[in-house]
């Protein structure tokens, strides 16, 4: 009886999620090495692994949807990976580089890091509860800023700060803005603002020649200017979520690459409805419609 309750584990999506967890753990190790050795190189590595975890996180869900292998097991494992890679690792990173310097009222930097981590965990828990209850707040977006995006904002801006500091460019007290931004991200993760998920992007997605050309250019430009372009991209996503309620429906469809709806002709729709009726009348209908 116990064996019947064992979840069947999809291999490829689980490997992607495992890559996410490993990247988060290695990032934490690099942060501790940077703390003890006082070397920015280790912080660079930590940021790279956090951003790499973002890539694995984007791939695991996409691979699961493409293969039709989405499952409660995958959802729970993904949340556990996210709290390590996008909760603990970024909170440690920003505390070591920025927040520990503003612990003057005692504990302020520590408190900001803790609030970010707790809000990230609450966001993941809310998502899992809604998914388990089959409550779909939006098929095309996330409720609240997704924690990988929040970690991407923090990590990419930290990378920019380290790059400016290594080039002896004076940034003054601007780096302390990161503390306020981290508090803002904590709120946005548990807010009801909707952010696009880009789940509609797949192998069948089609766009104009100019759109594809611009995308290629942005990717190439980001690789060439990897010290600061990730910050531009992640902050743009963050700001878009804040401005989204005032963006027209037409622009939303273009920016968020919404899936095109396929309209059936009346005859095909009638056949589909008749097919559904026949299916409902079958004695074994439960097993027939189960996915």
Order of alpha helices (4+ residues) and beta strands (2+ residues): alpha-alpha-alpha-alpha-alpha-beta-alpha-alpha-beta-alpha-alpha-alpha-alpha-alpha
